[in-house]
């Protein structure tokens, strides 16, 4: 009986071996096909990006110069400059960065370190996740209603900055939560073991260890904020301001707004396409500088902790 049972197993394995080999070959073939498709998709995306960059840079040649960067806006495309637009964008980020980081990181610390596992925490996390998928134009309507009309800030830099802060706040909160959650528990236990309080542990242990992840999420959030157009359009940001903004309560215009309206006006004046391309290059350079500075800071703290 034992010999019969053993021979039956061998016969069964001999029967299943060809089908197993076929499944293995099929999976290997599928893996190769998927790899080729993913490689082609990456190549296609890079090709489209290179074409766009080439068109933008080629159209900006002869228009992007020192006069363009230091001049004021004008109806004449040959006299137009974006000094006020650049200043407006920088002042806008002066509002967005501290407000977003302060509120976003504080919210993440409360939810991860103090709230505990409660129904309130679950409700807050669900709402934050839902806010991250809300269209940006809705935040523009909220900013217009609350900051523009209720607080009577109009279309000032402060109103625009607070509106964009609401837009990117969920991104910073979620990224900060993930970074804080990734801190090993034994670091907290070691801090408590030497007599440190809850806040001392958060300030001296949790925040330094989670800072690289927090900065990574902040980079993505600020990059989105500086390139957003819809909330500012809804807020009523003007497109032609000859006066340079000097304070947070002054009216302003920003780089994405100017790009948007110059692109629309190319139907009437073809030269506006060159102005829009030159402004896009400036916006890309500004984004590159912001990201580079944030990455350097992140890497410095990552090596330290």
C-alpha positions as CSV (number, residue, x, y, z in Angstrom):
1,X,0.0,0.0,0.0
2,X,2.9,2.3,0.8
3,X,4.5,1.7,-2.6
4,X,1.2,2.3,-4.3
5,X,0.6,5.5,-2.5
6,X,4.1,6.8,-3.3
7,X,3.8,5.9,-7.0
8,X,0.5,7.8,-7.1
9,X,2.1,10.9,-5.7
10,X,4.9,10.7,-8.3
11,X,2.3,10.2,-11.1
12,X,0.4,13.2,-9.9
13,X,3.5,15.4,-9.8
14,X,4.4,14.2,-13.3
15,X,1.0,15.2,-14.5
16,X,1.1,18.6,-12.8
17,X,4.7,19.5,-13.9
18,X,3.8,20.5,-17.5
19,X,1.0,22.8,-16.4
20,X,3.2,24.3,-13.7
21,X,5.9,25.0,-16.4
22,X,3.2,26.6,-18.6
23,X,2.1,28.9,-15.8
24,X,5.7,29.8,-15.0
25,X,6.4,30.7,-18.7
26,X,3.1,32.6,-18.9
27,X,4.0,34.7,-15.8
28,X,7.6,35.3,-17.1
29,X,6.1,36.5,-20.4
30,X,3.6,38.7,-18.6
31,X,6.4,40.2,-16.5
32,X,8.4,41.0,-19.6
33,X,5.4,42.6,-21.3
34,X,4.5,44.7,-18.3
35,X,8.1,45.8,-17.9
36,X,8.2,46.9,-21.6
37,X,4.8,48.8,-21.2
38,X,6.0,50.6,-18.1
39,X,9.3,51.5,-19.8
40,X,7.4,52.8,-22.9
41,X,5.0,54.9,-20.7
42,X,8.0,56.5,-18.9
43,X,9.7,57.2,-22.2
44,X,6.5,58.7,-23.6
45,X,6.1,60.9,-20.5
46,X,9.7,62.1,-20.7
47,X,9.3,62.7,-24.4
48,X,6.2,64.9,-23.9
49,X,8.0,66.8,-21.1
50,X,11.0,67.4,-23.2
51,X,8.9,68.7,-26.1
52,X,7.0,71.1,-23.8
53,X,10.2,72.3,-22.3
54,X,11.7,72.8,-25.7
55,X,8.7,74.8,-26.9
56,X,8.7,77.0,-23.8
57,X,12.4,77.7,-23.8
58,X,12.5,78.4,-27.6
59,X,9.6,80.8,-27.3
60,X,11.1,82.6,-24.4
61,X,14.5,83.3,-26.2
62,X,14.8,87.0,-26.8
63,X,12.1,87.9,-24.3
64,X,13.5,86.6,-21.0
65,X,16.1,89.2,-20.1
66,X,17.0,91.6,-17.3
67,X,14.6,94.2,-18.6
68,X,11.7,91.7,-18.5
69,X,12.6,90.6,-15.0
70,X,12.8,94.2,-13.6
71,X,10.1,95.9,-15.7
72,X,6.5,96.6,-14.8
73,X,3.4,95.2,-16.4
74,X,2.3,96.9,-19.5
75,X,-0.3,96.5,-22.3
76,X,2.5,96.7,-24.8
77,X,4.1,93.3,-24.9
78,X,7.5,94.7,-25.9
79,X,7.5,96.9,-22.7
80,X,6.0,94.4,-20.3
81,X,8.0,93.1,-17.2
82,X,7.2,90.9,-14.3
83,X,9.0,92.5,-11.3
84,X,5.7,93.2,-9.5
85,X,4.5,89.6,-10.4
86,X,7.6,88.1,-8.9
87,X,7.4,90.2,-5.7
88,X,3.7,89.3,-5.4
89,X,4.5,85.5,-5.7
90,X,7.2,85.8,-3.1
91,X,5.0,87.7,-0.6
92,X,2.3,85.1,-1.2
93,X,4.6,82.3,-0.1
94,X,5.7,84.4,2.9
95,X,2.1,84.0,4.1
96,X,1.6,80.4,2.9
97,X,4.7,78.7,4.3
98,X,4.5,79.7,8.0
99,X,0.7,79.4,8.2
100,X,0.7,76.0,6.6
101,X,3.6,74.6,8.5
102,X,2.4,75.9,11.9
103,X,-1.1,74.6,11.5
104,X,-0.3,71.4,9.6
105,X,2.5,70.1,11.9
106,X,0.6,71.1,15.0
107,X,-2.4,69.2,13.8
108,X,-0.4,66.2,13.0
109,X,1.3,66.2,16.5
110,X,-2.0,66.5,18.2
111,X,-3.6,63.6,16.2
112,X,-0.6,61.3,16.6
113,X,0.7,62.1,20.1
114,X,-2.2,63.5,22.1
115,X,-5.6,62.5,20.6
116,X,-5.3,58.8,21.2
117,X,-7.5,56.2,19.5
118,X,-10.9,57.9,19.7
119,X,-13.8,58.5,17.4
120,X,-13.0,62.2,17.2
121,X,-9.6,61.4,15.8
122,X,-11.1,59.1,13.2
123,X,-13.6,61.8,12.1
124,X,-10.8,64.4,11.8
125,X,-8.6,62.0,9.8
126,X,-11.4,61.2,7.5
127,X,-12.3,64.8,6.9
128,X,-8.6,65.7,6.3
129,X,-8.3,62.9,3.7
130,X,-11.5,64.1,2.0
131,X,-10.3,67.7,1.9
132,X,-7.1,66.6,0.0
133,X,-9.3,65.5,-2.9
134,X,-11.6,68.7,-3.0
135,X,-11.1,70.7,-6.3
136,X,-9.0,73.8,-5.8
137,X,-11.8,76.1,-7.1
138,X,-13.9,75.2,-4.1
139,X,-11.1,76.5,-1.8
140,X,-11.2,79.7,-4.0
141,X,-14.9,80.1,-3.3
142,X,-14.2,79.5,0.4
143,X,-11.4,82.1,0.4
144,X,-13.6,84.6,-1.4
145,X,-16.5,84.2,1.1
146,X,-14.5,84.1,4.3
147,X,-11.3,86.1,3.8
148,X,-12.3,88.3,0.9
149,X,-15.8,89.4,2.0
150,X,-16.3,88.4,5.7
151,X,-12.9,89.6,6.9
152,X,-12.9,92.4,4.2
153,X,-9.4,91.5,2.9
154,X,-10.5,91.7,-0.7
155,X,-8.0,90.4,-3.2
156,X,-5.0,91.2,-1.0
157,X,-1.8,89.1,-0.6
158,X,-3.0,88.0,2.9
159,X,-6.4,86.8,1.5
160,X,-4.6,84.9,-1.3
161,X,-2.0,83.4,1.1
162,X,-4.6,82.2,3.6
163,X,-6.7,80.7,0.7
164,X,-3.8,78.7,-0.6
165,X,-2.8,77.7,2.9
166,X,-6.2,76.0,3.3
167,X,-5.7,74.3,-0.1
168,X,-2.4,72.6,0.8
169,X,-3.0,72.2,4.5
170,X,-4.3,68.6,4.2
171,X,-1.2,67.5,2.3
172,X,1.1,68.8,5.0
173,X,-1.1,67.2,7.8
174,X,-1.1,63.8,6.1
175,X,2.6,63.9,5.3
176,X,3.5,65.0,8.8
177,X,1.3,62.3,10.3
178,X,3.1,59.6,8.3
179,X,6.5,61.0,9.3
180,X,5.6,61.1,13.0
181,X,4.1,57.6,12.8
182,X,7.3,56.3,11.3
183,X,9.4,57.3,14.3
184,X,10.4,54.1,16.2
185,X,8.6,53.5,19.4
186,X,11.8,52.7,21.3
187,X,12.9,56.3,20.9
188,X,9.9,57.5,22.8
189,X,10.3,54.8,25.4
190,X,13.9,55.7,26.0
191,X,12.9,59.4,26.5
192,X,10.2,58.5,29.0
193,X,12.6,56.1,30.8
194,X,15.0,59.0,31.7
195,X,12.1,61.1,33.0
196,X,11.2,63.3,30.0
197,X,7.7,64.7,29.8
198,X,5.3,64.2,26.8
199,X,6.1,67.6,25.3
200,X,9.8,67.2,25.8
201,X,9.7,63.8,24.1
202,X,7.8,65.3,21.1
203,X,10.1,68.4,20.9
204,X,13.5,66.7,21.4
205,X,12.9,63.2,20.0
206,X,9.8,62.9,17.7
207,X,10.1,66.1,15.8
208,X,13.8,65.9,14.9
209,X,13.5,62.3,13.8
210,X,10.4,63.0,11.7
211,X,11.7,66.3,10.2
212,X,12.9,64.8,6.9
213,X,9.5,63.4,6.1
214,X,7.7,66.5,7.2
215,X,9.9,68.6,4.9
216,X,9.3,66.3,2.0
217,X,5.5,66.7,2.3
218,X,6.0,70.5,2.7
219,X,8.0,70.6,-0.5
220,X,5.2,69.0,-2.4
221,X,2.6,71.3,-0.8
222,X,4.5,74.6,-1.4
223,X,5.2,73.5,-5.0
224,X,1.5,73.0,-5.6
225,X,0.6,76.3,-3.8
226,X,2.9,78.5,-5.9
227,X,1.6,77.0,-9.2
228,X,-2.1,77.2,-8.4
229,X,-4.3,79.4,-10.5
230,X,-8.0,78.6,-9.9
231,X,-8.3,79.8,-6.3
232,X,-6.7,83.1,-7.2
233,X,-8.9,83.6,-10.2
234,X,-12.0,83.0,-8.1
235,X,-10.6,85.4,-5.4
236,X,-10.5,88.1,-8.1
237,X,-6.8,88.7,-8.3
238,X,-6.3,91.3,-11.0
239,X,-4.0,90.8,-14.0
240,X,-2.6,94.2,-14.6
241,X,-1.2,96.1,-11.6
242,X,1.3,98.8,-12.3
243,X,2.0,99.5,-8.6
244,X,4.4,97.1,-6.8
245,X,2.9,95.6,-3.7
246,X,4.7,96.7,-0.5
247,X,2.6,94.9,2.2
248,X,0.4,91.9,2.9
249,X,-2.8,94.0,2.5
250,X,-1.9,95.3,-0.9
251,X,-3.5,94.0,-4.1
252,X,-1.2,91.8,-6.2
253,X,-0.8,89.4,-9.1
254,X,1.1,86.2,-9.2
255,X,3.1,84.2,-11.7
256,X,0.4,81.5,-12.5
257,X,-2.3,84.2,-12.9
258,X,-0.1,86.2,-15.3
259,X,0.7,83.0,-17.3
260,X,-3.0,82.1,-17.5
261,X,-4.2,85.5,-18.8
262,X,-1.3,86.0,-21.2
263,X,-2.1,82.6,-22.6
264,X,-5.7,83.6,-23.1
265,X,-4.7,86.9,-24.7
266,X,-2.6,85.2,-27.4
267,X,-5.8,85.1,-29.5
268,X,-5.6,88.9,-29.7
269,X,-1.8,89.5,-29.5
270,X,0.5,86.7,-30.6
271,X,3.5,88.2,-28.7
272,X,1.7,87.4,-25.4
273,X,2.6,83.7,-26.0
274,X,6.3,84.7,-25.8
275,X,5.6,86.6,-22.6
276,X,3.8,83.6,-21.1
277,X,6.7,81.2,-22.1
278,X,9.2,83.5,-20.4
279,X,7.1,83.7,-17.3
280,X,6.8,79.9,-17.2
281,X,10.6,79.7,-17.3
282,X,10.8,82.1,-14.3
283,X,8.2,80.0,-12.4
284,X,10.1,76.8,-13.1
285,X,13.4,78.3,-11.9
286,X,11.6,79.6,-8.7
287,X,10.2,76.1,-8.1
288,X,13.6,74.6,-8.7
289,X,15.2,76.9,-6.2
290,X,12.5,76.3,-3.5
291,X,12.8,72.5,-3.9
292,X,16.6,72.6,-3.9
293,X,16.7,74.6,-0.7
294,X,14.2,72.3,1.0
295,X,16.0,69.2,-0.2
296,X,19.3,70.5,1.2
297,X,17.7,71.2,4.5
298,X,16.0,67.8,4.6
299,X,19.2,65.9,3.7
300,X,21.1,67.8,6.4
301,X,18.6,66.8,9.1
302,X,18.4,63.2,7.7
303,X,22.2,62.8,8.2
304,X,22.0,64.3,11.7
305,X,19.2,62.1,13.0
